[in-house]
Amino acid sequence: MEVSVLVTTYNHEKYIAQALDSVLMQETNCEYEIIIAEDCSVDRTRSIVLDFQRQNPGKIRLVLPQETLGAGGNRVFAQAFALAQGQYVATLDGDDYWTSPTKLQKQADFLDAHPECALCFHNALRIYEDENRAPLPNNFAGQKQISVLEDIWQGNFIAGCAAMLRKDALGSFPEWYYTMHYGDWSLYILCAQHGKIGYLDEILGVYRIHREGLWSRLDAIQNMNANLDFRFNDIVEPLVSARRKELAVVRALVETTQRILPAGAGVIIMSKAHEDQLPLKGHQVWAFPDRSPKQTQQHFASGASGSAEAPWIGGASVYEFCLYGGAAQDNLLASVTVRQNGIAFDSPPPDREPSKNGAFIRAWPNPVPAGTKPGKTTINWSTGDGSKGVIRVLMKSHRIQYPPDGGEAIEQLETLRAKGGELLLIRRELVSWLEDYKRLKEHLDRQYRIIQDDEVCRIYDLRGTN
């Protein structure tokens, strides 16, 4: 057995089927097993897991404690890890899923080729469950191809759906592991003591983010260091100092805003893409600028039938080719979604079946093989009855794209204002952004009143005009 997949789940009835389907779709040159650790959920998760095991008895084994073991899933994970027979262990939480059928094979090949690495990981799309935020890549362009122990101490940059580790890099789990809130981060630190961390720069999964406490991360750093006999003081002490300063700024900002903001007011917060939202209780919060996936549509081809190449399929976008017919060419006859390497934020369906009149549109290859350059696919289509058709392609990009100019920034701000944003909050360190968006600054100063401007933040009142 080369690879063991450990799926840890608790109260994931809405998500677990999608997670397990994404594991079962894996195409590998090696044998792999699936071990599902279900920690006695109070919803239908266990019955769903049992159904999957009955349908795949030779592939799936179950760890089913009679009562919840708790510890954030760490105990039931450790039980499943002990049962794993694979040389490599891939991890997946029951509310996440993989989007590429070659994810396991790519990571196994990487570890085969890099014996110096104790684990490897890939990029993933982050979906924010509890916040008004667009999906974003978990890792940005500057992510190191090879990281070391000191890097993972800085913070957990590995998405929960993305890790594959060598089983022999870990023996038994120390007792303190079961007390850690951040079990995956602790796991990676334990692993990284025995080798380097490799990175595959491809989005191969989706990672759901749930709101967490800012202070708990600081506690996690200190607790892990203590449990490792303070051997990493030289790394940890500067981290703790920096984190305390960061949290002091956040605390001052929260205290200021809670004092200034009217109860229940909608707040637009200027923030960087990767930052956590401020924990403003009783307020609806929007991130600004908007990093929602960008969509553009353009004409691709026309005719009753034909074939045309699309040589620009990129890894950070999803492309929907739609065949239209009818007198106004606005009647959707068929469509196909194309992506590179199976990347999909919402797992769109495969090619649609031909309609009753025989209309179809197909893409080959699909998904398009990943590479450093845009890939190519060929679109074949027919309206089915010889009538003229037109193909339009809708391109949806998942890259992080800040507004290109002040005009678009103004448009985004006013859109959020129309949704209920009553105040714009800008941390002092980000006020300089307004110099990059001069038209936005002029718009704000002309239209809205500043109600707070100190060393902590600036707040514009969007409820009325100057």
N, C-alpha and C positions, 0 to 999 in steps of 0.2 A: 504494500500500500504506500503510495507516494504522498498523497494529500488527504488530510482530514479536515472537513469543514465543520466548525463548531457554531451552531446557531443558538444563542441564548435569548429566551423570550419570557415575558411576564405581562399579562394583560395587553396583548397585542392582537386581539381578534380582528381589528380593522386592517392590519398590515401583514400578518404572518404568512398568509397564502401567497402574496406577492413576493415576499422574501424567499420562501421555499421554491416557488416557481423559478426564480432567478438563479437559484443554486442548481436545480435539476436541469436547466437549459445549458449547463456548461459543456463545452466541447473540448475534450482533453485527449492527449496521447497516452495518458497514464490513468491508473485506477484511482478513484477517490471515493471516500465514504462521507456520510452526513450524520452528525450526532446532534440531536436537538435536545437542549437542556431547558425544560419547561418548569418554572419554579412555582407550580401550584397556583395558577391564575384563578381569579374569581370570575372571569368572563369565559367566553367560549374558546379561548386559545388552546386549551388542552385537547378538546374534542377535535379541533381542526388539525392539530398535530398528529393525533391518533389516526385520522382519516388518511393523511399523507403517508404515514408509516405503513398502513394496510395496503395502500396502492403501490408502495415501493419497498417491500419487505427486505429485499436483498441490498438495498442502498442506504436505508435510514435506520439508525438505532436511536433509542430514546433514553433520556435520563429524566425520571418522573418521581421526584420526592413526594412523600405522602403529606408533607406540610411545607409551607414556604420557608426556605432556608434564609432568605433575605440577604443582608450584606450587599445590597445593590446588585445582586446577581453574581457576586464574586464566588460564593461557595458552590453554587450549582455549576458555574463555569469551571471551577477547579475539578469538580467531579468528572465533567465531560472531558476535560483536558487529560486526565489520568487514563481515560479509556481510549483516547485517540491512538490509532495504529500507524498513522502516517508519519513520514519523515518531516513533512511540513504541515503546519496548522494554519488554516485561514479562519478568520473570525467574522461573524456577522450578527448584529443585533436584530431581533425579530421585527423591528419597525423600520429597518433599512432594506435596501435591495441592490442587486448588481444589475448593470445595464449592458454588459458585454458578455457574450457567450465564451469568449476566450480569456476572461479575466484570470481564472485559475492557472491556465497553461502559461500565460505570460509571466505570472509571478513565480511559478515553479521553474521556468526556464531561467529567469533572472537569478534566483538563488543557486541554481545549478552552475551558472556562469560566474557567480561572485561568492566564493566560499568564505571571503572575509566578512560577509554580511550575516548578522544573526537574524535580521528580519528585513522585509521590504514592504513598501506601501505604494499606492497609486493616488491620483487625484480623485475627487468626488464632488458632486453637486450638493451644496448645503441647502436644505429646505427649512425655513424657520416656521415652526408650527404655531407659535404663540405671538408672532409679531407681524406688523405690516411691512415685510421686507421681501424683496425679490430673491429667488434662488441665486446663489453665488458659488463659484468654485471654492473648494476648501483651501486649496493651495494656490498661491499667486506666482507670478513669473519668476520671482527671485528664489523659489524653493531650491535648496541644495540637492544635487543629484546623490551625494553621499553625505550623511550626517553621522554624528558621533554622540556619545553619552552626554557631553556638555550641552549639545543642541537640544536634546529632548528634555533636559532639565529646564531649559528656558521657557518651555510651554509645550503643550501637546498639539503638534501639527499633523497628527495622523487621524484621519476620519475613522469612526468606529467600524465602517464597512470595508476598510482598505488594507488591513494588515495581513501579512502572511509571515510566519516566523518558523524558525527551526525548532522542532520539539526538544531536541537535546540541548538547546540553549537554556532551558529551565529544568530544574529538578522538581522537588516538591515546593509548594507555595509556602512562604513564611506566614506565621499566624497573623502578623500585622496586616497582611494583604487583605484579609477579610473585613478589616475595619475601615478600609479606604473608600471614600465616596467616588473617587476617580479610578475605578479598577483598571480601565484600559491604559490610562497613563502610567499607573504603577507597573502594569504588565510590560509596557515598552521599556521603562527604565530598568527593570530586572533583566530584560533581554539584552539591552544595549550594553550591559556590563560584560557581555561575552562576544561582542562583535559590532560591526557598523550597521547603519540603517540605509538601505537603498531606496531610491524613488523612481517610479515610472510616471512620466509626465503625460498621463492620459486619464480622462474622466471615465472611470469604469464602474461607478456606483453612485447611489444617492444616499445621503446621510441626513436624517432628520434632527434638527436642533431644537431642544426644548429649553425654556428659560432656566437659568441657574443663578446662584448667588455669587456676587463678586468676591466676597470675603472667603468663600469656601476654597477658592484656588490657592490663596495664600496659606490657609490652613493645610491644604494638601501638600504643598511644597515643604513646609516645616515638619509635618508628620512623617513624610517619606524620608527626609534627611535624618530625623531622630531614629526611625526604625532601621536605618542603614548605619547606625552607630556614628553618625555625624562625620562619616568619611568624606562627604562632599561639601563640607563647610565652605571651601574656597569658591565653589560654584554657587552654593545656595545663599550665602549671606549677601552678596551683591544683588541677587534676584529679590530677596525679601525686602531689602532696602528700597529698591526701585519700585516694587509692588506696593509697598506702604505709601510711598509718595503718590503713586498713581491713584490709590484708593482714597487718600486724603483729598485729592482734587475732585474725585467723583463724589465723595461725601459732601464737600463744600458746595458742589454744583447742585446736588439733590436738595440739600437744606435750603439753598437760595431759591431754587425753583418752587419748592413746596411752599415757601413763604410768600413768594410773589404771585404765583399762578392762581387764578380763580379755581375753585373746586370744580372738577369735572371738565375743565377746559381741554380741548384738543390741541396737542403740541407737535409742531414740526421741529425735528432736531437735526441740525446740520452735523453730519458725522462721516467718518471714513467707512469704506465698504466693509472692512473686517471687524469693526468695533461692535461691542455689545450695546444694546439700547439701554438708556438710563432706566433704573427701576423707579419709575414715577407712578406711585399707586394712585388709582382713581382717575388716571388720565389716559386717553387714547393717544398713541404716539405713532408718528410717521417718520421714517428716515428720509433725509434730503441731503444731497441730490438723489434722485431716483436712479436705481441701478436695475430696473426691470429689463428683462430680455427685449432687445430691439427687434421689431418686425418690419420687413420691407417686402413689397410685392412687385413683380415685374413680369412682362410678357416673355414667354420662353419659346413657343413654337405654335404653328397653326397648320390646319389641314384636316381632311377627313381621316387620314391615317398616316403613319410615318414613324421615323426613328431619328433621334437627335441626341448628341452627346452633351452632357453637363460636366465640364472638366474642372469645376471650381468647388467641389464638395469639401468643406472644411470641418475639422474636428470639433469646433466650438459652436456649431450651428445645426439646426434641424431644418430640412427642406420639404415642404409639402407641394407636390406637383398636382395641379387640379385641371382636369379636362372639362371644358364647358362647351355646350351646344345650344341649339335653339336659335330663333330668329335674332334675338339680342345677344346671343352667346353668353347668357347668364344662368343657364340651367346646368347645374353640376351633374356630370355624367359618371365620373369616376375620379379617384385620387389615389396617390401613393406617397408615403412618407419615407424620405431617404435620409440617412445619417451615416456618419463615418464611425466605424468600429462599434456600432450598436449603441451609441450615446443617445440617451433620451431622458429628458427630465420627467415626462409624464407617460412614458411607455406607450406611444401611439400604436394603433393596430397595424397588422401587416397589410399587404396589398388587398384592396377590396375585390370581391368577386365581381365578374362582369355583370352589368345590369341586364334586364330582360331583353333589351334590344341589342345586346352583344357589345356594348361599349366597354372599353377597358383601357387602363394605363398601367404599365409595368416598368420597373427599374432593375437593371442588372449591371454590375453587382449591387446588392443592397443587403446588409450595410456595406459601404465602401471601405476597403482595407485602409487602415490608419497608416500615416507616414508623416514625414516632416513637411511635405508639400501637399497642396489640395489634391484630393482624389478625383477620379472620373467615374461616372456612371452613364449608361445609355438608357434613354427613355423611349419606350415603344408604346404606341397608342392607336386606337381606332374608335370612331364614333359609333361603329356598328351598323349604320344604315347609309353610309356614304355622304352624309351631310357634313358641312364644314364645322370644324371644331377649333378651339383655341386653348392653349395650355398656358396657365399662369403659375408661377412658382412663388410661394410665400416662404421667406427666409427668416428664421427666428434665431437670433444670436444669443449665446449664453455668456459672452465675454462681458467683463466689467467695463462699462462705458460711462464715464462722467459726461455731463453736458459739454458739447464742443465750444459753446459760446454763451454769452450772457443772455441772449434771446431765448435759447432753449431752457436755460436755468430759470428764467422768469416764467416761462410756460409751465414748467414742472411745479414751481412754487404755487402758482395760481390754481393749478389742478388740485394740489393737495389742500389748498385753502377752500376750494369748492367742495371738497369731501368732508370738511369739518375742521380743518386746521385753523386754530384761532390765534396762536402765537408761534413765532419762530425763535428758537433758542440756538444760540451759537456759542460754543465754548470759546474762551478767550484765545486759546492757541489756534483756533480755526478762523478767527475774524480776518486773518490775512488772506483767506480764500476770496474774500470780497474784492481784493485788488486784482485777482485773476479774472473775476467776473464783474467788470466795472459797470456794465449796463444793469446787472442785478443790484449792485450797491446803489446806483443812482435811482433805480426803481423803488427800492426799499426806503431810502431816505426821502424820496419825494412823496411816496404814497402812505407810509406807515410811521407811527410814533414809536420811539424807543422808550421803553418803560424801565429798563435796567441796563446799566453799562458800567461794569466795574472790573476788577482783576479776575473775576471768576467767569463771567459770561456777558453776553449782550442779548437782550430780548426785545423783539419787535412785536407790537400789538397789531395783529392783522384784522381785528374786528371792525375797524373803521379806517378812514383815510385822513391824512393831514389836512 
